[in-house]
Amino acid sequence: MLLELSAVEAREMKQALDSALRALQEEMAQAAPSAYRDLLRERFTRLDQLNRRLDMSLEGEQVYA
C-alpha cells in the first residue's frame, strides 16, 4: 500500500511517530519481562523502521509511505 503525503503531512506524521516511539520506550522500560514486553518491542521496531523511511523521504515535496 502506498500513501501519498504532502511535506507538511509527512512532518506531522513524523512528529506523531516520534511521540509514539518515546511512549513505547517508557512502557517497555516499565514492563516486566514477558510476552507483552516482546510485543511492545516488535511494535517499536516496526514504527522505528517506518519513522526512518519517512525521515529519509522528507527531502522531497511529496512523500510516499
Phi and psi restraints in degrees (range 20) as a CNS / XPLOR table:
assign (resid 1 and name C) (resid 2 and name N)
       (resid 2 and name CA) (resid 2 and name C) 1.0 -112.8 20.0 2
assign (resid 2 and name N) (resid 2 and name CA)
       (resid 2 and name C) (resid 3 and name N) 1.0 140.7 20.0 2
assign (resid 2 and name C) (resid 3 and name N)
       (resid 3 and name CA) (resid 3 and name C) 1.0 -127.4 20.0 2
assign (resid 3 and name N) (resid 3 and name CA)
       (resid 3 and name C) (resid 4 and name N) 1.0 119.1 20.0 2
assign (resid 3 and name C) (resid 4 and name N)
       (resid 4 and name CA) (resid 4 and name C) 1.0 -86.2 20.0 2
assign (resid 4 and name N) (resid 4 and name CA)
       (resid 4 and name C) (resid 5 and name N) 1.0 127.8 20.0 2
assign (resid 4 and name C) (resid 5 and name N)
       (resid 5 and name CA) (resid 5 and name C) 1.0 -125.3 20.0 2
assign (resid 5 and name N) (resid 5 and name CA)
       (resid 5 and name C) (resid 6 and name N) 1.0 143.8 20.0 2
assign (resid 5 and name C) (resid 6 and name N)
       (resid 6 and name CA) (resid 6 and name C) 1.0 -73.6 20.0 2
assign (resid 6 and name N) (resid 6 and name CA)
       (resid 6 and name C) (resid 7 and name N) 1.0 168.4 20.0 2
assign (resid 6 and name C) (resid 7 and name N)
       (resid 7 and name CA) (resid 7 and name C) 1.0 -60.8 20.0 2
assign (resid 7 and name N) (resid 7 and name CA)
       (resid 7 and name C) (resid 8 and name N) 1.0 -38.8 20.0 2
assign (resid 7 and name C) (resid 8 and name N)
       (resid 8 and name CA) (resid 8 and name C) 1.0 -65.2 20.0 2
assign (resid 8 and name N) (resid 8 and name CA)
       (resid 8 and name C) (resid 9 and name N) 1.0 -45.8 20.0 2
assign (resid 8 and name C) (resid 9 and name N)
       (resid 9 and name CA) (resid 9 and name C) 1.0 -62.4 20.0 2
assign (resid 9 and name N) (resid 9 and name CA)
       (resid 9 and name C) (resid 10 and name N) 1.0 -39.4 20.0 2
assign (resid 9 and name C) (resid 10 and name N)
       (resid 10 and name CA) (resid 10 and name C) 1.0 -65.4 20.0 2
assign (resid 10 and name N) (resid 10 and name CA)
       (resid 10 and name C) (resid 11 and name N) 1.0 -41.8 20.0 2
assign (resid 10 and name C) (resid 11 and name N)
       (resid 11 and name CA) (resid 11 and name C) 1.0 -63.8 20.0 2
assign (resid 11 and name N) (resid 11 and name CA)
       (resid 11 and name C) (resid 12 and name N) 1.0 -41.0 20.0 2
assign (resid 11 and name C) (resid 12 and name N)
       (resid 12 and name CA) (resid 12 and name C) 1.0 -66.2 20.0 2
assign (resid 12 and name N) (resid 12 and name CA)
       (resid 12 and name C) (resid 13 and name N) 1.0 -38.1 20.0 2
assign (resid 12 and name C) (resid 13 and name N)
       (resid 13 and name CA) (resid 13 and name C) 1.0 -63.9 20.0 2
assign (resid 13 and name N) (resid 13 and name CA)
       (resid 13 and name C) (resid 14 and name N) 1.0 -41.7 20.0 2
assign (resid 13 and name C) (resid 14 and name N)
       (resid 14 and name CA) (resid 14 and name C) 1.0 -62.2 20.0 2
assign (resid 14 and name N) (resid 14 and name CA)
       (resid 14 and name C) (resid 15 and name N) 1.0 -42.4 20.0 2
assign (resid 14 and name C) (resid 15 and name N)
       (resid 15 and name CA) (resid 15 and name C) 1.0 -61.9 20.0 2
assign (resid 15 and name N) (resid 15 and name CA)
       (resid 15 and name C) (resid 16 and name N) 1.0 -41.9 20.0 2
assign (resid 15 and name C) (resid 16 and name N)
       (resid 16 and name CA) (resid 16 and name C) 1.0 -64.7 20.0 2
assign (resid 16 and name N) (resid 16 and name CA)
       (resid 16 and name C) (resid 17 and name N) 1.0 -41.6 20.0 2
assign (resid 16 and name C) (resid 17 and name N)
       (resid 17 and name CA) (resid 17 and name C) 1.0 -66.0 20.0 2
assign (resid 17 and name N) (resid 17 and name CA)
       (resid 17 and name C) (resid 18 and name N) 1.0 -40.9 20.0 2
assign (resid 17 and name C) (resid 18 and name N)
       (resid 18 and name CA) (resid 18 and name C) 1.0 -58.3 20.0 2
assign (resid 18 and name N) (resid 18 and name CA)
       (resid 18 and name C) (resid 19 and name N) 1.0 -44.5 20.0 2
assign (resid 18 and name C) (resid 19 and name N)
       (resid 19 and name CA) (resid 19 and name C) 1.0 -64.4 20.0 2
assign (resid 19 and name N) (resid 19 and name CA)
       (resid 19 and name C) (resid 20 and name N) 1.0 -43.2 20.0 2
assign (resid 19 and name C) (resid 20 and name N)
       (resid 20 and name CA) (resid 20 and name C) 1.0 -63.9 20.0 2
assign (resid 20 and name N) (resid 20 and name CA)
       (resid 20 and name C) (resid 21 and name N) 1.0 -39.5 20.0 2
assign (resid 20 and name C) (resid 21 and name N)
       (resid 21 and name CA) (resid 21 and name C) 1.0 -65.7 20.0 2
assign (resid 21 and name N) (resid 21 and name CA)
       (resid 21 and name C) (resid 22 and name N) 1.0 -41.3 20.0 2
assign (resid 21 and name C) (resid 22 and name N)
       (resid 22 and name CA) (resid 22 and name C) 1.0 -62.0 20.0 2
assign (resid 22 and name N) (resid 22 and name CA)
       (resid 22 and name C) (resid 23 and name N) 1.0 -43.4 20.0 2
assign (resid 22 and name C) (resid 23 and name N)
       (resid 23 and name CA) (resid 23 and name C) 1.0 -63.9 20.0 2
assign (resid 23 and name N) (resid 23 and name CA)
       (resid 23 and name C) (resid 24 and name N) 1.0 -40.6 20.0 2
assign (resid 23 and name C) (resid 24 and name N)
       (resid 24 and name CA) (resid 24 and name C) 1.0 -65.0 20.0 2
assign (resid 24 and name N) (resid 24 and name CA)
       (resid 24 and name C) (resid 25 and name N) 1.0 -39.4 20.0 2
assign (resid 24 and name C) (resid 25 and name N)
       (resid 25 and name CA) (resid 25 and name C) 1.0 -61.6 20.0 2
assign (resid 25 and name N) (resid 25 and name CA)
       (resid 25 and name C) (resid 26 and name N) 1.0 -43.0 20.0 2
assign (resid 25 and name C) (resid 26 and name N)
       (resid 26 and name CA) (resid 26 and name C) 1.0 -63.8 20.0 2
assign (resid 26 and name N) (resid 26 and name CA)
       (resid 26 and name C) (resid 27 and name N) 1.0 -43.4 20.0 2
assign (resid 26 and name C) (resid 27 and name N)
       (resid 27 and name CA) (resid 27 and name C) 1.0 -65.6 20.0 2
assign (resid 27 and name N) (resid 27 and name CA)
       (resid 27 and name C) (resid 28 and name N) 1.0 -39.7 20.0 2
assign (resid 27 and name C) (resid 28 and name N)
       (resid 28 and name CA) (resid 28 and name C) 1.0 -64.6 20.0 2
assign (resid 28 and name N) (resid 28 and name CA)
       (resid 28 and name C) (resid 29 and name N) 1.0 -37.3 20.0 2
assign (resid 28 and name C) (resid 29 and name N)
       (resid 29 and name CA) (resid 29 and name C) 1.0 -64.9 20.0 2
assign (resid 29 and name N) (resid 29 and name CA)
       (resid 29 and name C) (resid 30 and name N) 1.0 -30.6 20.0 2
assign (resid 29 and name C) (resid 30 and name N)
       (resid 30 and name CA) (resid 30 and name C) 1.0 -93.3 20.0 2
assign (resid 30 and name N) (resid 30 and name CA)
       (resid 30 and name C) (resid 31 and name N) 1.0 -15.4 20.0 2
assign (resid 30 and name C) (resid 31 and name N)
       (resid 31 and name CA) (resid 31 and name C) 1.0 -77.8 20.0 2
assign (resid 31 and name N) (resid 31 and name CA)
       (resid 31 and name C) (resid 32 and name N) 1.0 138.2 20.0 2
assign (resid 31 and name C) (resid 32 and name N)
       (resid 32 and name CA) (resid 32 and name C) 1.0 -69.7 20.0 2
assign (resid 32 and name N) (resid 32 and name CA)
       (resid 32 and name C) (resid 33 and name N) 1.0 149.6 20.0 2
assign (resid 32 and name C) (resid 33 and name N)
       (resid 33 and name CA) (resid 33 and name C) 1.0 -56.6 20.0 2
assign (resid 33 and name N) (resid 33 and name CA)
       (resid 33 and name C) (resid 34 and name N) 1.0 115.6 20.0 2
assign (resid 33 and name C) (resid 34 and name N)
       (resid 34 and name CA) (resid 34 and name C) 1.0 -166.8 20.0 2
assign (resid 34 and name N) (resid 34 and name CA)
       (resid 34 and name C) (resid 35 and name N) 1.0 -178.9 20.0 2
assign (resid 34 and name C) (resid 35 and name N)
       (resid 35 and name CA) (resid 35 and name C) 1.0 -62.9 20.0 2
assign (resid 35 and name N) (resid 35 and name CA)
       (resid 35 and name C) (resid 36 and name N) 1.0 -33.7 20.0 2
assign (resid 35 and name C) (resid 36 and name N)
       (resid 36 and name CA) (resid 36 and name C) 1.0 -62.1 20.0 2
assign (resid 36 and name N) (resid 36 and name CA)
       (resid 36 and name C) (resid 37 and name N) 1.0 -43.8 20.0 2
assign (resid 36 and name C) (resid 37 and name N)
       (resid 37 and name CA) (resid 37 and name C) 1.0 -64.0 20.0 2
assign (resid 37 and name N) (resid 37 and name CA)
       (resid 37 and name C) (resid 38 and name N) 1.0 -38.4 20.0 2
assign (resid 37 and name C) (resid 38 and name N)
       (resid 38 and name CA) (resid 38 and name C) 1.0 -62.0 20.0 2
assign (resid 38 and name N) (resid 38 and name CA)
       (resid 38 and name C) (resid 39 and name N) 1.0 -40.5 20.0 2
assign (resid 38 and name C) (resid 39 and name N)
       (resid 39 and name CA) (resid 39 and name C) 1.0 -63.3 20.0 2
assign (resid 39 and name N) (resid 39 and name CA)
       (resid 39 and name C) (resid 40 and name N) 1.0 -41.8 20.0 2
assign (resid 39 and name C) (resid 40 and name N)
       (resid 40 and name CA) (resid 40 and name C) 1.0 -61.7 20.0 2
assign (resid 40 and name N) (resid 40 and name CA)
       (resid 40 and name C) (resid 41 and name N) 1.0 -41.9 20.0 2
assign (resid 40 and name C) (resid 41 and name N)
       (resid 41 and name CA) (resid 41 and name C) 1.0 -64.3 20.0 2
assign (resid 41 and name N) (resid 41 and name CA)
       (resid 41 and name C) (resid 42 and name N) 1.0 -41.8 20.0 2
assign (resid 41 and name C) (resid 42 and name N)
       (resid 42 and name CA) (resid 42 and name C) 1.0 -63.0 20.0 2
assign (resid 42 and name N) (resid 42 and name CA)
       (resid 42 and name C) (resid 43 and name N) 1.0 -43.0 20.0 2
assign (resid 42 and name C) (resid 43 and name N)
       (resid 43 and name CA) (resid 43 and name C) 1.0 -63.4 20.0 2
assign (resid 43 and name N) (resid 43 and name CA)
       (resid 43 and name C) (resid 44 and name N) 1.0 -42.5 20.0 2
assign (resid 43 and name C) (resid 44 and name N)
       (resid 44 and name CA) (resid 44 and name C) 1.0 -59.2 20.0 2
assign (resid 44 and name N) (resid 44 and name CA)
       (resid 44 and name C) (resid 45 and name N) 1.0 -44.7 20.0 2
assign (resid 44 and name C) (resid 45 and name N)
       (resid 45 and name CA) (resid 45 and name C) 1.0 -60.9 20.0 2
assign (resid 45 and name N) (resid 45 and name CA)
       (resid 45 and name C) (resid 46 and name N) 1.0 -45.5 20.0 2
assign (resid 45 and name C) (resid 46 and name N)
       (resid 46 and name CA) (resid 46 and name C) 1.0 -62.6 20.0 2
assign (resid 46 and name N) (resid 46 and name CA)
       (resid 46 and name C) (resid 47 and name N) 1.0 -46.5 20.0 2
assign (resid 46 and name C) (resid 47 and name N)
       (resid 47 and name CA) (resid 47 and name C) 1.0 -67.3 20.0 2
assign (resid 47 and name N) (resid 47 and name CA)
       (resid 47 and name C) (resid 48 and name N) 1.0 -36.1 20.0 2
assign (resid 47 and name C) (resid 48 and name N)
       (resid 48 and name CA) (resid 48 and name C) 1.0 -64.9 20.0 2
assign (resid 48 and name N) (resid 48 and name CA)
       (resid 48 and name C) (resid 49 and name N) 1.0 -42.0 20.0 2
assign (resid 48 and name C) (resid 49 and name N)
       (resid 49 and name CA) (resid 49 and name C) 1.0 -62.4 20.0 2
assign (resid 49 and name N) (resid 49 and name CA)
       (resid 49 and name C) (resid 50 and name N) 1.0 -43.7 20.0 2
assign (resid 49 and name C) (resid 50 and name N)
       (resid 50 and name CA) (resid 50 and name C) 1.0 -62.4 20.0 2
assign (resid 50 and name N) (resid 50 and name CA)
       (resid 50 and name C) (resid 51 and name N) 1.0 -41.8 20.0 2
assign (resid 50 and name C) (resid 51 and name N)
       (resid 51 and name CA) (resid 51 and name C) 1.0 -62.6 20.0 2
assign (resid 51 and name N) (resid 51 and name CA)
       (resid 51 and name C) (resid 52 and name N) 1.0 -40.8 20.0 2
assign (resid 51 and name C) (resid 52 and name N)
       (resid 52 and name CA) (resid 52 and name C) 1.0 -65.8 20.0 2
assign (resid 52 and name N) (resid 52 and name CA)
       (resid 52 and name C) (resid 53 and name N) 1.0 -42.0 20.0 2
assign (resid 52 and name C) (resid 53 and name N)
       (resid 53 and name CA) (resid 53 and name C) 1.0 -63.1 20.0 2
assign (resid 53 and name N) (resid 53 and name CA)
       (resid 53 and name C) (resid 54 and name N) 1.0 -42.3 20.0 2
assign (resid 53 and name C) (resid 54 and name N)
       (resid 54 and name CA) (resid 54 and name C) 1.0 -64.3 20.0 2
assign (resid 54 and name N) (resid 54 and name CA)
       (resid 54 and name C) (resid 55 and name N) 1.0 -41.7 20.0 2
assign (resid 54 and name C) (resid 55 and name N)
       (resid 55 and name CA) (resid 55 and name C) 1.0 -60.5 20.0 2
assign (resid 55 and name N) (resid 55 and name CA)
       (resid 55 and name C) (resid 56 and name N) 1.0 -42.6 20.0 2
assign (resid 55 and name C) (resid 56 and name N)
       (resid 56 and name CA) (resid 56 and name C) 1.0 -67.5 20.0 2
assign (resid 56 and name N) (resid 56 and name CA)
       (resid 56 and name C) (resid 57 and name N) 1.0 -29.2 20.0 2
assign (resid 56 and name C) (resid 57 and name N)
       (resid 57 and name CA) (resid 57 and name C) 1.0 -85.5 20.0 2
assign (resid 57 and name N) (resid 57 and name CA)
       (resid 57 and name C) (resid 58 and name N) 1.0 -11.7 20.0 2
assign (resid 57 and name C) (resid 58 and name N)
       (resid 58 and name CA) (resid 58 and name C) 1.0 -68.5 20.0 2
assign (resid 58 and name N) (resid 58 and name CA)
       (resid 58 and name C) (resid 59 and name N) 1.0 -5.9 20.0 2
assign (resid 58 and name C) (resid 59 and name N)
       (resid 59 and name CA) (resid 59 and name C) 1.0 -71.5 20.0 2
assign (resid 59 and name N) (resid 59 and name CA)
       (resid 59 and name C) (resid 60 and name N) 1.0 -27.3 20.0 2
assign (resid 59 and name C) (resid 60 and name N)
       (resid 60 and name CA) (resid 60 and name C) 1.0 -94.5 20.0 2
assign (resid 60 and name N) (resid 60 and name CA)
       (resid 60 and name C) (resid 61 and name N) 1.0 175.4 20.0 2
assign (resid 60 and name C) (resid 61 and name N)
       (resid 61 and name CA) (resid 61 and name C) 1.0 -80.5 20.0 2
assign (resid 61 and name N) (resid 61 and name CA)
       (resid 61 and name C) (resid 62 and name N) 1.0 -38.4 20.0 2
assign (resid 61 and name C) (resid 62 and name N)
       (resid 62 and name CA) (resid 62 and name C) 1.0 -104.3 20.0 2
assign (resid 62 and name N) (resid 62 and name CA)
       (resid 62 and name C) (resid 63 and name N) 1.0 138.1 20.0 2
assign (resid 62 and name C) (resid 63 and name N)
       (resid 63 and name CA) (resid 63 and name C) 1.0 -122.3 20.0 2
assign (resid 63 and name N) (resid 63 and name CA)
       (resid 63 and name C) (resid 64 and name N) 1.0 135.2 20.0 2
assign (resid 63 and name C) (resid 64 and name N)
       (resid 64 and name CA) (resid 64 and name C) 1.0 -113.8 20.0 2
assign (resid 64 and name N) (resid 64 and name CA)
       (resid 64 and name C) (resid 65 and name N) 1.0 120.8 20.0 2
